Amino acid sequence: MSNKQTRREFFKVGALSTLLVGSGIAFAGGCDVIRQRGKTKNVIFLVSDGMSAGTLQMADTYLRRAEGRPSAWIRLLEENVVKRGLMDMASADRIVTDSAAAAASWGCGHRVNNGALNIGPDGTHHDPILPIFRDAGKATGLVTTTEITHATPAGFAANVEHRSQGEDIAVQYYERGIDLLLGGAHNHLSGETRDDGRDLYTEFENAGYNISRNKSELMNGNSTEGKQLGIFANGHLPYTLDQVNTPDLIESVPTLAEMTDVAIQNLSGNSNGFILQVEGGRVDHAAHGNDVGGMLFDQIAFDDAIEVAMNFAQERDDTMVIITTDHGNANPGFSSAPDSQFDNLQKFRHSNSWIGRELNENSTVSEIRERIEYATGYEAPREVAEDFLASMKGEFRATYGRMSGQSAVLGQVIANYTDVNWVGGSHTADYVELASFGPGSEALNGFVINTQLFDVITQAAGVLEPA
Ligand SMILES: [Zn+2]
């Protein structure tokens, strides 16, 4: 379905008939559907970036074995609280999407080329969903563990030719009056680091925003009302696993759940309702790096944010919650091995990214083994550590060439200890998990095309007239 008209026709006939079949309501005409429109006051859209099916399962299995509880996401499915769909995330030009095209498919209802944000292959600028909600009188917010200017949040609010235009994206957030922005990317805000020398902190402040630069400033009570800009890192926020084992970072950086809680308290003050995007953005980065500890504990941090959102939504009947991912990444899985191998993850203290940070081609095998053991509890055999050293020297060659790089080799070193292994270091084409709750979610069971989410959300909220 290439154009808007055709897609909307499909939506009316296809997805809404699914709605009625799915909910078991006898259907005589269009009236019931029309009456549904506008029932959704608030929308909370949660994205675990780059979450493969195995990531969802491993977070749940880890929590059951280590803490005796399921993950929030799986519990919602177990208790039939949410609808479950499977979603095709392809972009306009690729089977395998990137995060920009993926977020744009939800953010404007069109497939765009990989790398683009709400600008179609023919150059058409499509209105993103946050400004559409703003124009309907609703509050708007973006929360992420990556740079706030990164592709996923930007897909809900910005129009740029390429996702790399982070400084332009920051200006668009300002000009478009996004009410709440929490994440990283000091570099894209500060006059000292921006190419144009423009200090956006000053501009946001002059526009009435409360500025937070650390966790205590975010949590001191000034953030529950009024416009908010919270920037907690130069680039991305740290991996959760590194953060919880670094006292300074526990003090200074809020968790995704804490940011989500502040955002919901703040935005729900708008009597017309709100839309909030929440991204666990570094699950993707860890998967690219074949970094099981980084990935698992960021997925669990994302899961904690689901809990916060659902605690708000389940007490009311006017809030739609979407929980999904934009694509798989490296498709990790725990493969047949004693369960104790999986339980080794309970001994992890740091990410692979942390391990690699202090090592290079001049490191000794002993240094490598010590650092791996400190971070994970794994006493790596010498020959395995030697493979990692060879990869840092550019001298290691895997038969599947994409697995020759140092993060892939370190991922395989650690896989000897956890039996969680990887299919590569890039996004995958898998159809993705989609869980949804609240008014409008009836249309989101079964098989869903990414762009349909835009239609379902905007129609449920009544912020756009159907074409
Ligand atoms: Zn990615």
Residues whose N, C-alpha, C, O or C-beta is under 5 A from the ligand:
A	BS01	ZN	D284
